[in-house]
Every structure is written in C-alpha cells, then in structure tokens.
C-alpha cells in the first residue's frame, strides 16, 4: 500500500480499494498503470504530496492506505 | 452521464448573439480567459437556489456578433462530487435555455494535457457544440514540448485554439473560430458511454487519451516548471520552515495593512471633513441639511475610510491564491485542522473570513465532508473580518497612543494582530468542542491539487479585488445609509415635549458658544435613541458600556461597521461646526455625572473583545441559513457567539478596571 513507502519513492499504481476514492483519483489523472512519485510527507506522516506527470496532489495517510502500488523498475 | 443536448443551429453566420459557456479543470486558467474576454463588463451573482458564485459578462465576438459569457465552476469531470461541480453538471444538462445559440468553450491546460482532455472528451460525447481553448501554451514551450494542434483537433473532431490567456494571446483567434463556428456532430470518443459506470468509463477514456497524446505531443526533455515548483516547495512547505514562513507572511500582511493604509485613510478622513463643512455652510439651514450632513454624509464617511485596508487585505489573499501558495497552506494546515474536526481546505474560508465571512462561508463548499463543512461554516464568523477593522481601528486609536512601541513594532498593530489571533483561537476551540457534539460517520478526505507556482496574473488579482470591494461597498453602503438616516431621526427627535423643553431652557438662559455642546448632549439623552440606549444600559453596565455604546451595539446588529457610522452620527449631533473627526470627539467624551473619560482602557478593551466575538452581521446569518438549509444552525451560532461575547467582555472589563 502507498502509505508504507517513503518520500522520493517512485511507484506504479495498481488499484484503489475504495470506489468513491478511486473515481476521484482517476479524474485527476491518478490511474492504474501510471507512474506516481511520493513528493513529500508532512511532519508526523500526514498528509502526503504525490505526483503523476506534472500534477501534484495532497492526500491523507488513511487514503494512501487504500492505494495498492508496486515499486517501479528503474 | 448526462444526456446530450443537441444544438439548435448549424452555423452562427446569421446569428446576432451567442452564449459562451466556459468549462474547465480547476487551475486551467478559466478566470484569466473570462477576464480577458469581458474586462470590466462582468457581473457576479448567484446561481438560482444555490450560492455558488455565478460570473457572467459581455463582449463582442465580431462586428455582427455579440457574445455573452458565463463562467462555470471548475471541475475535473462530469461525475459531480461537490456542490460546485454539481452546478456545472446541472447547467450543462439544463435544456430550458433556448433563447440564443450556445458554444461550450472547454479550457484545457496544455501543460497537463492528458488530465485536461478527460473533461473535453466527456463533453464531446454529449454532442454539445464545443471549442477547446488550449491554454498555457507558454508553459508547454518552456518545458520543451511540442503539441500538434491540428492533428489533435482532427483526432477529437472539434476546433482547437492554442492560447496563453494570461497575456491575452490567442484571444482574436478564439473569437474568429467562434464567429465562424459551424456545428458538426463529432464522432464518438468512446462507444456507448452512457451504459458504462463511472470507473469503467474513465479508464476507457484515459486509454484512448493516452494513445492520442502519445501521437500528438512530443516531449523533448524534463519539465522545467515542475522542477521549479519542486524547488520552491522545498522551502515553502518545508516541515519546519514552511510553518514559520506562513506565520511570517501573515505577520507582514497585517503590519502592511496597518502602515500602508494610514496615509490614504487620512486623506479620505480629511476630504470628508472638508466637504462636510462645506456642505453645512453652503446648504440652507434646516432639517434636510442636518440629515444630509450629520446623517448620511457622516455615516458614509465612516465606512469609505476603511476601503484602503479592505482593499489591501483582499489584495494579499488574491495574490497568495493566484500564485498557488494558498493550496500549500491548506496542505501545511491539514494535520492540525484535522484534529479540530476541520479540513486543510478550511484554511481558505478561515483566511477569507479575515476579509468577509459571507464569501468565505460560500467557499467552504469545496469541502465535500458535510460535518467538516458545517464546522467550518460555524466557526468562520469568529475570524475577525474587514467589517471589524473599522471598529478595531477606531477603538485601538482611541485607547492606545500611536507612538507606543513594543520591540520596535507599532503597538497598535500588535493589538490588532492579537485580536485576529483571539478570533482564530476561539474558532479552533469552538470547532474542537463541536467535533464531539456533532455526530457523523461520513469518511473525510483531503484530496487537493497543488498547482505549479506561477507569477500572479495581475488582471485576475485586480478583478477579484475590484469585485469584492464593490460588493462590500454596495452591500455595506446600502445598510449604512439606511441605518444612518434612521439613527439621525431617532437621535434628533424624542418622545413627549422633552426636546422642545430643552430648546426653551437654553433659549431662556441664552445659548452661548460653550454651552451648545452641553445642550446637544442633553437633547440626545432625551431623544428616542437615548431612551433606547438607556433601556439596555443596565444590562451592559457590567461590561463597561454606557447608553451611547448601547445604541451602537443595537444598530450594529445590521452590520458591525455601522458602529463607526453610528458613533459618527451620535457625536456629530452637538458638533455644530463639524470640525472634529469622530476619533477626537470620542476621545473628548466624558461621563456627565462622574466627569470621567468614557473611553478608558478597560471599556476600550472590553468593547474590542465584544466586537471580536459577537455575530453582528445580518448578511452572515442570511448566508448560513442558505448554506445549512435552515434556521437551526444560524440561530445556535447567533446565541453561542452572543453569550461568548458577553462573558468575555465582562471578564476583560473586570480585569482592566
């Protein structure tokens, strides 16, 4: 899950385990198969900033825990 | 998905008027395009039934074609989640407008092509007459990318105009495309889009968009703008420095608002005095002249003087928002605000509340969680708004000498800042208490785009300030003129024959110059206003307020800034020559019985705290009724803030006296 990675990690998005959350993320360009980067994590671990291409969004840790990702092969 | 609204025309060649409907992602430059098209020819209103801001304007498309333009709230897709997005959805789906032909202008951020084409593709499948304004072409260039606009237009089946709306580039081309617009039903972007659910639909669209973008966009290098944004973010959202920088910016803002507005405020004050004197000399003596000079003019002067401060505050907020910094502030504050039952997005209403609670409460609409939104609406009026600036300024100037300094900072500025802090702390504490009181099992998110950093678009900034100051002046002005006139009547006439008895008394003993002030103050006490103030005096005595302040508190239930106008009116009656400013008049006020100064430190501080907490604003009550859909919450809010104000003032007065 996305919340177990660190700032600076580049990952491939696999699935969002929450219907409402998934449509919201998809519409902003965060789709399965996309390469996403954890840009930074706020103090005490919440919230996060993640990016796809040149889109930056903020996201809470609770929501990040619902996004299944795998490490991108470099 | 919504049904298609088929166009009612094939060509705009023989038409006289066309309606452009602007639709686009947030941060795609929609407002820039709107402002470039309309300039000052724009109106801000509301969509019927809801309080989402509706901006409309007019412009000329060509010699023969007039254009009307409507700016719909920004949305990422046509699957509405927030009330804002619902408005866009409903407007596009509304088939009752048949008066003039319409063209939907989809503003797409070219530097974020994939994501922005999603909305465009959905509109294409609705078969609405559409034109794509491909904005931010300058960023595409800077990032060393190239877009094959012609090819893209062929793939999508709609005209595309490349533009840079912030400098007005591409405007003429857009107008030309609209003037020559001919509707051709475009080919379907995806098949059977209505039978697929949101997720499937979106995934299929993105698959196709990806293949189109891969063909039509050449990416030669690394994105410069994203790199710059990452660099700036290293400082501005730094886990430690980020918070210090935010506090420092706030501090600078309030120091600037205070020191920069001094000079223009002096000019306005003196201008009003000089013209008021001129009026009272030029006009024939009588009731009408009194009403004009002492009632309307004095009341109006009391509000216009604060335009410099209000303008500055709006300017800072508009710049912070336009550069992209305000979204970062939301990110920085989310973890903190979450603990108090709020959301990172609440910081925008809370900051906006420092200007005016009414638009701020409306902006809480972007918070999708109902409880977080309710809490934000409930506590926003506790943030000191610009209508309190007049009251604060007057009272602070009255009880704190201007030359007083604390660590080389102006003490008046520091007290002002403390009052804002007091409001903010009260808002958080209230929210924390409500978090446990209001029940909800809806999940809360904080998904928010952080736009890349940009230079402020000065035209947008200017238009925002212009619209907000205008709204403030018109709305507050209306109430103030009405209240000034009512007040003047109440303070010039009285029950029974007491008033004429005073006239007679002074005539008998022969009125001399130095007794005219005393006569006026006796008359005021005998007037209707005096009786009203006296009636509530026992209740407000423990707070250190006399009956004149009582009158002002009653009248400022209409709006807080009326306090200053009321004071100006109350104290003008008695200053025949109109030579003193309201501040000087109040400073000279003494209790007729004890001979002590009315505005001591204790009374001043107590009154400041009272105005910081009490919900004295009809407009706020009205907007909360609208936003929460009933009278329950506004009434709770009114009672809560009233009790809070009374208790706090009581404590403050007892401490300082």
Interface residues (C-beta under 8 A of the other chain):
Chain A: X19 X21 X22 X23 X24 X25 X26 X27 X28 X29 X31 X32 X39 X40 X42 X43 X44 X46 X47 X49 X51 X53 X54 X55 X56 X57 X58 X59 X60 X63
Chain B: X76 X77 X79 X81 X111 X112 X114 X115 X118 X143 X198 X199 X202 X203 X206 X223 X225 X226 X229 X230 X233 X237 X239 X240 X330 X331 X332 X334 X335 X338 X344 X444 X445 X446 X447 X448 X449 X450 X451 X452
